[in-house]
Amino acid sequence: MNKVNRRSLLASLGAFGGTAALCGYAGMAATEPNSPVDEPDDPRNLSKLPARDWKYVKLDPAVVAERAYRIYPEGGCMFAVAGSVIGTLADQVGEPYRSFPVEMMRFGDGGVGGWGSLCGVINGSSALIGLFHSEKSKETREALITELCAWYEQTPLPKYAPADPQWADEADPSVAGSILCHISTARWCEASAYEAFSMEKKERCRRLATDGAMKVVELLNRKVDDDACEFAGLAPEVKSCVDCHGKRELADAMGKMSCGTCHQFEGKHPDTTR
């Protein structure tokens, strides 16, 4: 009978442990988070993760409006729009809305981190539309967003009048002409004669966010009431520009924003044939 001494046993176990460690490392390397996902059953395949039911139920725009105006100081325009809708759904439905990380929406304040780009009212409203209409077919999603953006560009805002104004008694409306924060703000300042960092301007944005929360609820409610409903399209002058400069003809521009806000010229249209 062969005797196994303590030293040879430990050496054997060490060799086995090393082999196991190498095998374990190889297994880990094969499942590195950044490695490609080739198999449909791979747990890292997002399509296989359990889906939450982000189903929208009709809300009362007045209830959402009160909440949007109230929570605005906690995170600004995008936070107020998204937070008012998600918060009201959390009250009425519960989960998954109670667990929604609405705090992330604070990044949209001041046109995305204070950069004056996309207004948080549009950013937050579009995020909600994307949440409730996340289907791969984008037609419905883009139809809702088109009416939302056209409304923001063309409507004298704000319209909302709180029962108990917080930062200023009045906030005269103006037509933004753009969904960009810095243009929207500049046009309001020009129309109202108030500075961009005044309390009057902050009150204006607070009410504007409330208008946006009501508008996105109106759009979502309309879709619930009539799945086949239509939404307002582009303004005729914008459609004319898009038809010419879009992918069907010149294909030298992308977008649906009001063209005249940034592209202005005197008299005859520039020659595009040269």
Secondary structure, DSSP 8 states (H G I E B T S, - for coil): -----HHHHHHHHHHHHHHHHHHHHHHHHHT-TTS----TT-TT-GGGS-----------HHHHHHHHHHHGGGTHHHHHHHHHHHHHHHHHT-TTGGG--GGGGGGGTTTTTTS--B-HHHHHHHHHHHHH---S--HHHHHHHHHHHHHHHHS-B-----SS-SS-S----B---SSBHHHHHHHHHHHH---TTSHHHHHHHHHHHHHHHHHHHHHHHHHHH-TT-------HHHHHHHHHHSTTTT------S-GGGT---SSS------
